[in-house]
């Protein structure tokens, strides 16, 4: 390890940059514990015999290798899988570069391929100016949303885990990191409408592939200015609470980040940095109140993995973080369904009334009204007009092959 990348273990305590848990909508209990990456359901599928099955192994294989047989079902044909896997290809290539070092970058380990840090620092005029600059550059690189928060150690994994060597190790980030830049990539609206299908998995793959390019580019830009920066996707830390603190959105009943711009139809990335940056404030626009009234994700989940009712500190299993009152999802039931259908599932995204094409003005008005006492009317209209219903995957192909 070079001096440049010298790391120290994450300390206990809270760094919140003046943002209170109440402002972020967090209800942290006295028995709160940080999360071990080993307990993430995807990591568990490699070591936990209770969920480690042949179906899970096949699930992972189908993203890398052509299936030997294909289903006749619409959305699960060879063409659907071919498109899905091609969408994942860039993300997979980026993740596999350092496999000889027992790394799976972007998923169990942060990205490590950078040019050096410039010897001379280009200091921003102020933290506010630096934050504005980073947001401009992030959008230029392709980020759909970007927010900045103080680095809160509570969301950093207490320990890391390798799928390859099945070993647990200390989670470290470079010394002196003070901020986290959270980016979001929107997933294709029409592809998500075809869930469940292998075709819809292309929306996820494209999100990750774009996200990898975006976070690496932002990190390198910061390093070119003379500051340290480390790009991260699903690895290293819990992204959703950081996104909430960075002002991108609120927690939803489906366990996902809900945003005003894209609803839950997002993939998140993170860049840890020591560059002096102003921090955003959390925002609330009525998601909790709407979710309390809406149960579309609960009703739509075929695995029965989403709990209805009020937020709770109750955990389904070790794959839920301990000591936070919130809506949680049973990751084991969820992932078992993924494995059974040989593709990831986003039914809870498709059926969410916040999942809309917000390029249309009337949907932008609708999301505002959903945060008022008219939320019941908006929910009724959503169901009456058939939003959230599945689109046949063959129609997705037809609409693009014959747009007229």
Secondary structure in CASP SS format (residue, H / E / C, confidence):
PFRMAT SS
TARGET T0000
AUTHOR 0000-0000-0000
METHOD secondary structure of the structure
MODEL  1
X C 1.00
X C 1.00
X H 1.00
X H 1.00
X H 1.00
X C 1.00
X E 1.00
X E 1.00
X E 1.00
X C 1.00
X C 1.00
X C 1.00
X C 1.00
X C 1.00
X C 1.00
X C 1.00
X C 1.00
X C 1.00
X C 1.00
X C 1.00
X H 1.00
X H 1.00
X H 1.00
X H 1.00
X C 1.00
X C 1.00
X C 1.00
X E 1.00
X E 1.00
X E 1.00
X E 1.00
X E 1.00
X E 1.00
X C 1.00
X C 1.00
X C 1.00
X H 1.00
X H 1.00
X H 1.00
X C 1.00
X H 1.00
X H 1.00
X H 1.00
X H 1.00
X H 1.00
X H 1.00
X H 1.00
X C 1.00
X C 1.00
X C 1.00
X C 1.00
X C 1.00
X C 1.00
X H 1.00
X H 1.00
X H 1.00
X H 1.00
X H 1.00
X H 1.00
X H 1.00
X H 1.00
X C 1.00
X C 1.00
X C 1.00
X C 1.00
X C 1.00
X C 1.00
X C 1.00
X C 1.00
X C 1.00
X C 1.00
X C 1.00
X C 1.00
X C 1.00
X C 1.00
X C 1.00
X C 1.00
X H 1.00
X H 1.00
X H 1.00
X H 1.00
X H 1.00
X H 1.00
X H 1.00
X H 1.00
X H 1.00
X H 1.00
X H 1.00
X H 1.00
X H 1.00
X H 1.00
X H 1.00
X H 1.00
X H 1.00
X H 1.00
X H 1.00
X C 1.00
X C 1.00
X H 1.00
X H 1.00
X H 1.00
X C 1.00
X C 1.00
X C 1.00
X E 1.00
X C 1.00
X C 1.00
X C 1.00
X E 1.00
X C 1.00
X C 1.00
X C 1.00
X C 1.00
X C 1.00
X C 1.00
X C 1.00
X C 1.00
X C 1.00
X C 1.00
X C 1.00
X C 1.00
X C 1.00
X C 1.00
X C 1.00
X C 1.00
X C 1.00
X H 1.00
X H 1.00
X H 1.00
X H 1.00
X H 1.00
X H 1.00
X H 1.00
X H 1.00
X H 1.00
X H 1.00
X H 1.00
X H 1.00
X H 1.00
X H 1.00
X H 1.00
X C 1.00
X C 1.00
X C 1.00
X E 1.00
X E 1.00
X E 1.00
X E 1.00
X E 1.00
X E 1.00
X C 1.00
X C 1.00
X H 1.00
X H 1.00
X H 1.00
X E 1.00
X C 1.00
X C 1.00
X E 1.00
X E 1.00
X E 1.00
X C 1.00
X C 1.00
X C 1.00
X C 1.00
X C 1.00
X C 1.00
X E 1.00
X E 1.00
X E 1.00
X C 1.00
X E 1.00
X E 1.00
X E 1.00
X C 1.00
X C 1.00
X C 1.00
X C 1.00
X E 1.00
X E 1.00
X E 1.00
X E 1.00
X E 1.00
X E 1.00
X E 1.00
X E 1.00
X C 1.00
X C 1.00
X H 1.00
X H 1.00
X H 1.00
X H 1.00
X H 1.00
X C 1.00
X C 1.00
X C 1.00
X C 1.00
X C 1.00
X C 1.00
X C 1.00
X H 1.00
X H 1.00
X H 1.00
X H 1.00
X H 1.00
X H 1.00
X H 1.00
X H 1.00
X H 1.00
X H 1.00
X H 1.00
X H 1.00
X H 1.00
X H 1.00
X H 1.00
X H 1.00
X H 1.00
X H 1.00
X H 1.00
X H 1.00
X H 1.00
X H 1.00
X H 1.00
X H 1.00
X C 1.00
X C 1.00
X C 1.00
X C 1.00
X E 1.00
X E 1.00
X E 1.00
X E 1.00
X C 1.00
X C 1.00
X C 1.00
X C 1.00
X E 1.00
X C 1.00
X H 1.00
X H 1.00
X H 1.00
X H 1.00
X H 1.00
X H 1.00
X H 1.00
X C 1.00
X C 1.00
X C 1.00
X C 1.00
X E 1.00
X E 1.00
X C 1.00
X C 1.00
X C 1.00
X C 1.00
X C 1.00
X E 1.00
X E 1.00
X E 1.00
X C 1.00
X C 1.00
X C 1.00
X E 1.00
X C 1.00
X C 1.00
X E 1.00
X E 1.00
X E 1.00
X E 1.00
X E 1.00
X E 1.00
X E 1.00
X E 1.00
X C 1.00
X C 1.00
X C 1.00
X C 1.00
X C 1.00
X C 1.00
X C 1.00
X C 1.00
X C 1.00
X C 1.00
X C 1.00
X C 1.00
X C 1.00
X H 1.00
X H 1.00
X H 1.00
X H 1.00
X H 1.00
X H 1.00
X H 1.00
X C 1.00
X C 1.00
X H 1.00
X H 1.00
X H 1.00
X H 1.00
X H 1.00
X C 1.00
X C 1.00
X C 1.00
X C 1.00
X C 1.00
X E 1.00
X C 1.00
X C 1.00
X C 1.00
X C 1.00
X C 1.00
X E 1.00
X C 1.00
X C 1.00
X C 1.00
X C 1.00
X C 1.00
X C 1.00
X C 1.00
X C 1.00
X C 1.00
X E 1.00
X E 1.00
X E 1.00
X C 1.00
X E 1.00
X C 1.00
X C 1.00
X E 1.00
X C 1.00
X H 1.00
X H 1.00
X H 1.00
X H 1.00
X H 1.00
X H 1.00
X H 1.00
X H 1.00
X H 1.00
X H 1.00
X H 1.00
X C 1.00
X C 1.00
X C 1.00
X C 1.00
X C 1.00
X H 1.00
X H 1.00
X H 1.00
X H 1.00
X C 1.00
X C 1.00
X C 1.00
X C 1.00
X C 1.00
X C 1.00
X C 1.00
X C 1.00
X C 1.00
X C 1.00
X H 1.00
X H 1.00
X H 1.00
X H 1.00
X H 1.00
X H 1.00
X H 1.00
X H 1.00
X H 1.00
X C 1.00
X C 1.00
X C 1.00
X C 1.00
X C 1.00
X H 1.00
X H 1.00
X H 1.00
X H 1.00
X H 1.00
X H 1.00
X H 1.00
X H 1.00
X H 1.00
X H 1.00
X C 1.00
X C 1.00
X C 1.00
X C 1.00
X C 1.00
X C 1.00
X C 1.00
X C 1.00
X H 1.00
X H 1.00
X H 1.00
X H 1.00
X H 1.00
X H 1.00
X H 1.00
X H 1.00
X H 1.00
X C 1.00
X C 1.00
X C 1.00
END
